[in-house]
Amino acid sequence: MIVRIDIHAVAGAFDYAVVEQGEELYGDDGLGSVVDCLIGAVEGLPSEVRAVEVALDRIVSGTYPLEVIAMSVAQVAQHAANTTAMIDDVMPDRD
């Protein structure tokens, strides 16, 4: 199974929701970073999840096997931030 982690920057903090087929499974808010969101989201995943799609502020940065996130959480978070920033540069009115 593949789920989506939707991360949003909110007033200097971050929140996330883990979503499967449009239904929110769980989430958290008020976290300090994208890394914190990824760690919190992955810790609660059901055992049948093998990969996650990561989205930051509605921009999908990729789909990652859980092992990749576990070994490279900071890099996955940075990739999400970079991807979102690049899209914001070319589409500043996307909100």
OpenMM code with the backbone's topology and positions (N, CA, C; nanometers):
from openmm import Vec3, app, unit

residues = "MET ILE VAL ARG ILE ASP ILE HIS ALA VAL ALA GLY ALA PHE ASP TYR ALA VAL VAL GLU GLN GLY GLU GLU LEU TYR GLY ASP ASP GLY LEU GLY SER VAL VAL ASP CYS LEU ILE GLY ALA VAL GLU GLY LEU PRO SER GLU VAL ARG ALA VAL GLU VAL ALA LEU ASP ARG ILE VAL SER GLY THR TYR PRO LEU GLU VAL ILE ALA MET SER VAL ALA GLN VAL ALA GLN HIS ALA ALA ASN THR THR ALA MET ILE ASP ASP VAL MET PRO ASP ARG ASP".split()
positions = [
    Vec3(0.0843, -0.1176, 0.0000),
    Vec3(0.0000, 0.0000, 0.0000),
    Vec3(0.0890, 0.1242, 0.0000),
    Vec3(0.0430, 0.2274, -0.0714),
    Vec3(0.1089, 0.3573, -0.0734),
    Vec3(0.0119, 0.4602, -0.0167),
    Vec3(0.0587, 0.5410, 0.0778),
    Vec3(-0.0226, 0.6490, 0.1343),
    Vec3(0.0442, 0.7821, 0.1006),
    Vec3(-0.0279, 0.8889, 0.1251),
    Vec3(0.0253, 1.0222, 0.0995),
    Vec3(0.0432, 1.0949, 0.2319),
    Vec3(0.1551, 1.1650, 0.2450),
    Vec3(0.1780, 1.2529, 0.3596),
    Vec3(0.1643, 1.3957, 0.3072),
    Vec3(0.0576, 1.4641, 0.3470),
    Vec3(0.0339, 1.6033, 0.3099),
    Vec3(0.0878, 1.6921, 0.4214),
    Vec3(0.1905, 1.7703, 0.3904),
    Vec3(0.2526, 1.8603, 0.4880),
    Vec3(0.2197, 2.0035, 0.4473),
    Vec3(0.1864, 2.0864, 0.5461),
    Vec3(0.1524, 2.2264, 0.5209),
    Vec3(0.2281, 2.3152, 0.6191),
    Vec3(0.2835, 2.4242, 0.5662),
    Vec3(0.3440, 2.5271, 0.6506),
    Vec3(0.2318, 2.6177, 0.6983),
    Vec3(0.2228, 2.6361, 0.8304),
    Vec3(0.1157, 2.7162, 0.8891),
    Vec3(0.1743, 2.8074, 0.9957),
    Vec3(0.1817, 2.9359, 0.9668),
    Vec3(0.2248, 3.0373, 1.0648),
    Vec3(0.3553, 2.9989, 1.1358),
    Vec3(0.4571, 2.9652, 1.0595),
    Vec3(0.5871, 2.9347, 1.1182),
    Vec3(0.6017, 2.7945, 1.1734),
    Vec3(0.4989, 2.7138, 1.1614),
    Vec3(0.5037, 2.5743, 1.2071),
    Vec3(0.4576, 2.4866, 1.0905),
    Vec3(0.4504, 2.3579, 1.1150),
    Vec3(0.4091, 2.2638, 1.0107),
    Vec3(0.3065, 2.1676, 1.0666),
    Vec3(0.2157, 2.1260, 0.9792),
    Vec3(0.1248, 2.0183, 1.0166),
    Vec3(0.1260, 1.9137, 0.9058),
    Vec3(0.0770, 1.7957, 0.9380),
    Vec3(0.0708, 1.6896, 0.8372),
    Vec3(-0.0550, 1.6072, 0.8555),
    Vec3(-0.0928, 1.5429, 0.7466),
    Vec3(-0.2011, 1.4449, 0.7482),
    Vec3(-0.1558, 1.3270, 0.6639),
    Vec3(-0.1799, 1.2079, 0.7142),
    Vec3(-0.1540, 1.0858, 0.6375),
    Vec3(-0.2869, 1.0463, 0.5756),
    Vec3(-0.2865, 1.0338, 0.4424),
    Vec3(-0.4101, 1.0139, 0.3676),
    Vec3(-0.3999, 0.8875, 0.2823),
    Vec3(-0.5053, 0.8075, 0.2858),
    Vec3(-0.5150, 0.6907, 0.1985),
    Vec3(-0.6446, 0.7027, 0.1193),
    Vec3(-0.6326, 0.7050, -0.0116),
    Vec3(-0.7476, 0.7140, -0.1021),
    Vec3(-0.8439, 0.8250, -0.0599),
    Vec3(-0.7875, 0.9419, -0.0296),
    Vec3(-0.8678, 1.0580, 0.0047),
    Vec3(-0.9180, 1.0645, 0.1474),
    Vec3(-0.8940, 0.9622, 0.2259),
    Vec3(-0.9408, 0.9591, 0.3648),
    Vec3(-0.8232, 0.9802, 0.4597),
    Vec3(-0.8366, 1.0797, 0.5478),
    Vec3(-0.7302, 1.1068, 0.6441),
    Vec3(-0.7274, 0.9972, 0.7507),
    Vec3(-0.6098, 0.9362, 0.7681),
    Vec3(-0.5923, 0.8327, 0.8695),
    Vec3(-0.5552, 0.8935, 1.0045),
    Vec3(-0.4623, 0.9898, 1.0035),
    Vec3(-0.4208, 1.0598, 1.1245),
    Vec3(-0.3338, 1.1771, 1.0839),
    Vec3(-0.3001, 1.2607, 1.1785),
    Vec3(-0.2158, 1.3757, 1.1517),
    Vec3(-0.1727, 1.4418, 1.2802),
    Vec3(-0.0994, 1.5518, 1.2658),
    Vec3(-0.0526, 1.6282, 1.3809),
    Vec3(-0.0246, 1.7697, 1.3328),
    Vec3(-0.0194, 1.8640, 1.4269),
    Vec3(0.0089, 2.0021, 1.3892),
    Vec3(0.1022, 2.0674, 1.4898),
    Vec3(0.1502, 2.1855, 1.4531),
    Vec3(0.2384, 2.2602, 1.5413),
    Vec3(0.3793, 2.2053, 1.5489),
    Vec3(0.4224, 2.1321, 1.4484),
    Vec3(0.5572, 2.0740, 1.4497),
    Vec3(0.6589, 2.1744, 1.3960),
    Vec3(0.7863, 2.1533, 1.4318),
    Vec3(0.8898, 2.2505, 1.4014),
    Vec3(0.9512, 2.2440, 1.2639),
    Vec3(0.9319, 2.1330, 1.1928),
    Vec3(0.9986, 2.1196, 1.0627),
    Vec3(0.9307, 2.0126, 0.9773),
    Vec3(0.9693, 2.0119, 0.8500),
    Vec3(0.9217, 1.9068, 0.7595),
    Vec3(0.9761, 1.7719, 0.8065),
    Vec3(1.0993, 1.7689, 0.8551),
    Vec3(1.1576, 1.6443, 0.9078),
    Vec3(1.0715, 1.5902, 1.0215),
    Vec3(1.0314, 1.6771, 1.1139),
    Vec3(0.9459, 1.6331, 1.2258),
    Vec3(0.8150, 1.5742, 1.1745),
    Vec3(0.7587, 1.6352, 1.0717),
    Vec3(0.6348, 1.5832, 1.0136),
    Vec3(0.6560, 1.4449, 0.9535),
    Vec3(0.7632, 1.4290, 0.8774),
    Vec3(0.7901, 1.2986, 0.8161),
    Vec3(0.8113, 1.1908, 0.9212),
    Vec3(0.8866, 1.2223, 1.0237),
    Vec3(0.9117, 1.1243, 1.1301),
    Vec3(0.7813, 1.0864, 1.1989),
    Vec3(0.7009, 1.1865, 1.2354),
    Vec3(0.5733, 1.1580, 1.3015),
    Vec3(0.4786, 1.0787, 1.2144),
    Vec3(0.4755, 1.1125, 1.0876),
    Vec3(0.3851, 1.0430, 0.9957),
    Vec3(0.4256, 0.8980, 0.9761),
    Vec3(0.5540, 0.8745, 0.9581),
    Vec3(0.6026, 0.7388, 0.9312),
    Vec3(0.5901, 0.6501, 1.0543),
    Vec3(0.6090, 0.7059, 1.1730),
    Vec3(0.6012, 0.6258, 1.2959),
    Vec3(0.4646, 0.5619, 1.3162),
    Vec3(0.3591, 0.6252, 1.2677),
    Vec3(0.2250, 0.5721, 1.2900),
    Vec3(0.1684, 0.4881, 1.1774),
    Vec3(0.2490, 0.4620, 1.0743),
    Vec3(0.1964, 0.3916, 0.9577),
    Vec3(0.1621, 0.2455, 0.9872),
    Vec3(0.0529, 0.1967, 0.9295),
    Vec3(0.0209, 0.0543, 0.9413),
    Vec3(0.1289, -0.0293, 0.8724),
    Vec3(0.1451, -0.1520, 0.9139),
    Vec3(0.2530, -0.2383, 0.8632),
    Vec3(0.2408, -0.2699, 0.7148),
    Vec3(0.1222, -0.2592, 0.6568),
    Vec3(0.1066, -0.2912, 0.5141),
    Vec3(0.1539, -0.1784, 0.4214),
    Vec3(0.1864, -0.0607, 0.4766),
    Vec3(0.2368, 0.0494, 0.3946),
    Vec3(0.3824, 0.0220, 0.3589),
    Vec3(0.4114, 0.0316, 0.2303),
    Vec3(0.5470, 0.0060, 0.1803),
    Vec3(0.6149, 0.1312, 0.1273),
    Vec3(0.5346, 0.2326, 0.0913),
    Vec3(0.5902, 0.3555, 0.0362),
    Vec3(0.4946, 0.4709, 0.0655),
    Vec3(0.5485, 0.5930, 0.0572),
    Vec3(0.4656, 0.7114, 0.0796),
    Vec3(0.4918, 0.8149, -0.0293),
    Vec3(0.3864, 0.8834, -0.0644),
    Vec3(0.3954, 0.9990, -0.1531),
    Vec3(0.4054, 1.1206, -0.0609),
    Vec3(0.5022, 1.2074, -0.0859),
    Vec3(0.5246, 1.3237, -0.0006),
    Vec3(0.4819, 1.4497, -0.0746),
    Vec3(0.3969, 1.5305, -0.0100),
    Vec3(0.3533, 1.6580, -0.0672),
    Vec3(0.3722, 1.7682, 0.0368),
    Vec3(0.4308, 1.8788, -0.0067),
    Vec3(0.4489, 1.9970, 0.0788),
    Vec3(0.3727, 2.1119, 0.0153),
    Vec3(0.2799, 2.1677, 0.0889),
    Vec3(0.1957, 2.2766, 0.0398),
    Vec3(0.1361, 2.2449, -0.0974),
    Vec3(0.0821, 2.1253, -0.1089),
    Vec3(0.0089, 2.0749, -0.2259),
    Vec3(0.0974, 2.0411, -0.3453),
    Vec3(0.2282, 2.0408, -0.3292),
    Vec3(0.3192, 2.0045, -0.4373),
    Vec3(0.3836, 1.8706, -0.4031),
    Vec3(0.3615, 1.7709, -0.4861),
    Vec3(0.4180, 1.6382, -0.4641),
    Vec3(0.5649, 1.6389, -0.5064),
    Vec3(0.6516, 1.5964, -0.4158),
    Vec3(0.7946, 1.5918, -0.4474),
    Vec3(0.8397, 1.4525, -0.4882),
    Vec3(0.7611, 1.3506, -0.4550),
    Vec3(0.7979, 1.2160, -0.4962),
    Vec3(0.7304, 1.1092, -0.4139),
    Vec3(0.7528, 0.9861, -0.4567),
    Vec3(0.7048, 0.8678, -0.3845),
    Vec3(0.8279, 0.7897, -0.3422),
    Vec3(0.8354, 0.7579, -0.2142),
    Vec3(0.9555, 0.6994, -0.1564),
    Vec3(0.9246, 0.5703, -0.0812),
    Vec3(1.0074, 0.4672, -0.1000),
    Vec3(0.9959, 0.3495, -0.0140),
    Vec3(1.0261, 0.3905, 0.1307),
    Vec3(0.9655, 0.3252, 0.2254),
    Vec3(0.9866, 0.3603, 0.3664),
    Vec3(1.1338, 0.3539, 0.4060),
    Vec3(1.2069, 0.2601, 0.3480),
    Vec3(1.3490, 0.2471, 0.3820),
    Vec3(1.4269, 0.3723, 0.3440),
    Vec3(1.3902, 0.4347, 0.2335),
    Vec3(1.4587, 0.5567, 0.1892),
    Vec3(1.4321, 0.6699, 0.2875),
    Vec3(1.3086, 0.6827, 0.3311),
    Vec3(1.2767, 0.7879, 0.4280),
    Vec3(1.3495, 0.7620, 0.5597),
    Vec3(1.3516, 0.6386, 0.6037),
    Vec3(1.4188, 0.6055, 0.7295),
    Vec3(1.5680, 0.6380, 0.7248),
    Vec3(1.6308, 0.6122, 0.6109),
    Vec3(1.7759, 0.6343, 0.5998),
    Vec3(1.8108, 0.7779, 0.5605),
    Vec3(1.7169, 0.8515, 0.5008),
    Vec3(1.7489, 0.9824, 0.4432),
    Vec3(1.6394, 1.0851, 0.4686),
    Vec3(1.5854, 1.0897, 0.5880),
    Vec3(1.4703, 1.1759, 0.6148),
    Vec3(1.5028, 1.3228, 0.5887),
    Vec3(1.6215, 1.3691, 0.6235),
    Vec3(1.6570, 1.5091, 0.6007),
    Vec3(1.6644, 1.5404, 0.4514),
    Vec3(1.7151, 1.4474, 0.3729),
    Vec3(1.7245, 1.4693, 0.2285),
    Vec3(1.5866, 1.4692, 0.1632),
    Vec3(1.4982, 1.3812, 0.2082),
    Vec3(1.3613, 1.3777, 0.1547),
    Vec3(1.2903, 1.5087, 0.1889),
    Vec3(1.3085, 1.5574, 0.3121),
    Vec3(1.2480, 1.6845, 0.3531),
    Vec3(1.3032, 1.7996, 0.2694),
    Vec3(1.4332, 1.8012, 0.2469),
    Vec3(1.4941, 1.9077, 0.1667),
    Vec3(1.4459, 1.9028, 0.0219),
    Vec3(1.4318, 1.7825, -0.0309),
    Vec3(1.3809, 1.7683, -0.1678),
    Vec3(1.2389, 1.8239, -0.1774),
    Vec3(1.1558, 1.7961, -0.0784),
    Vec3(1.0193, 1.8493, -0.0777),
    Vec3(1.0218, 2.0021, -0.0735),
    Vec3(1.1065, 2.0590, 0.0119),
    Vec3(1.1164, 2.2049, 0.0223),
    Vec3(1.1676, 2.2659, -0.1081),
    Vec3(1.2687, 2.2045, -0.1681),
    Vec3(1.3240, 2.2554, -0.2937),
    Vec3(1.2220, 2.2482, -0.4072),
    Vec3(1.1515, 2.1373, -0.4161),
    Vec3(1.0512, 2.1202, -0.5213),
    Vec3(0.9407, 2.2246, -0.5075),
    Vec3(0.8923, 2.2438, -0.3865),
    Vec3(0.7866, 2.3423, -0.3630),
    Vec3(0.8363, 2.4829, -0.3942),
    Vec3(0.9588, 2.5157, -0.3539),
    Vec3(1.0146, 2.6482, -0.3824),
    Vec3(1.0275, 2.6719, -0.5323),
    Vec3(1.0704, 2.5703, -0.6079),
    Vec3(1.0826, 2.5858, -0.7528),
    Vec3(0.9469, 2.6104, -0.8178),
    Vec3(0.8459, 2.5383, -0.7735),
    Vec3(0.7117, 2.5590, -0.8280),
    Vec3(0.6607, 2.6980, -0.7907),
    Vec3(0.6851, 2.7401, -0.6681),
    Vec3(0.6431, 2.8739, -0.6260),
    Vec3(0.7104, 2.9827, -0.7099),
    Vec3(0.8358, 2.9597, -0.7504),
    Vec3(0.9060, 3.0574, -0.8345),
    Vec3(0.8411, 3.0743, -0.9712),
    Vec3(0.7955, 2.9657, -1.0291),
    Vec3(0.7376, 2.9732, -1.1644),
    Vec3(0.5864, 2.9937, -1.1620),
    Vec3(0.5244, 2.9685, -1.0479),
    Vec3(0.3791, 2.9862, -1.0345),
    Vec3(0.3485, 3.0605, -0.9040),
    Vec3(0.3880, 3.1875, -0.8934),
    Vec3(0.3713, 3.2591, -0.7656),
    Vec3(0.2251, 3.2779, -0.7235),
    Vec3(0.1328, 3.2658, -0.8162),
    Vec3(-0.0097, 3.2859, -0.7838),
    Vec3(-0.0854, 3.1551, -0.7676),
    Vec3(-0.0166, 3.0465, -0.7396),
    Vec3(-0.0846, 2.9170, -0.7341),
    Vec3(-0.1790, 2.9019, -0.6164),
    Vec3(-0.1673, 2.9850, -0.5135),
    Vec3(-0.2591, 2.9767, -0.3993),
    Vec3(-0.3900, 3.0332, -0.4391),
] * unit.nanometer
topology = app.Topology()
chain = topology.addChain("A")
for resn in residues:
    res = topology.addResidue(resn, chain)
    for name in ("N", "CA", "C"):
        topology.addAtom(name, app.Element.getBySymbol(name[0]), res)
